[in-house]
Amino acid sequence: MPKYETTLTRNQTVAEGTMAFHFAKPAGFAFKPGQSMNVSLIDPPETDAKGNNRTFSIVSAPHENELVIATRMRDTAFKRVLKSMPAGGRVSLRGPAGMFTLDPTDARPAVFLAGGIGITPFVSMLRGAAHSGLARDLWLFYSNRRPEDAAFLDELMSLPKRNSRLHFVGTMVEMDKSSRPWSGEKGFLDRAMLERHLKGLAANVYYIAGPPGLVEAMQKMLTSAGVVEDAINTDEFFGY
C-alpha cells in the first residue's frame, strides 16, 4: 500500500466516549467509500505493547478534502497520544485497503447493518451516495445502547432529506439509561425488525459492520431467512 505523511487538523467528540480525528488529505490519496487506512504515530511520547499504529475505516467521503477516522476512546497509549495531539501533529498513513465497498454494477438495494463504531464505513458510503445522487436504495439499520452512544446520529437521520433513496432505521437497546428522547425502534436488531421495513430479505445485498458477536449474529439471521452467502459482506471491528 502507498505510504503518506500528513497532519492532524482537528478532533471532535461525536458521541459519548467516541472521537473523530480530521487529517489533511495527501495529494494522490484516492479511495472508495468503505475502505480503510492504517494510521501510524510518528515519534510518540509514549507507547505500549499494542504498538503505534491502528487500522481505521475512513469516515469521510472521497469527494471531501480531508480524511477522517472515528474511534472509541479506550485507555491505550496510542489513543492517549492521538487525543492529546495538537493541530499540526504529524502521522503516517498507509492505504487505502479493503474490499468492503459497493459494487457499482449491482442494482439491488443495499442494506447496511451497523453496531456501535461499526458505523464508520457506512458514513462514507452514505455521504458519497447523498453527494452523487446515487439512484439505488440504501438502507441503514444502526443499533446502539442509547442515542448518546450513537456516533454521527443526527447526520445519519437527516440523510433521507438529501436523497430519497437513502433510508435510516435506528434502534436503541438501553433507553432506560438514556436522558435523550427517542421515537425510533427499540430493542435488538433482528429479522422481525428488518421485515417491518424491507419488502423481502432475500432480494437485497447486505453489508454488516461492528463487533464480531454482532457480525456473526447478523450473518446467521440472514442465512436463516434465505439470504445467500454471496449477498452478505462483513467487516469485523475488534476492540483495541
Disulfide bonds with the S-S distance in Angstrom:
none
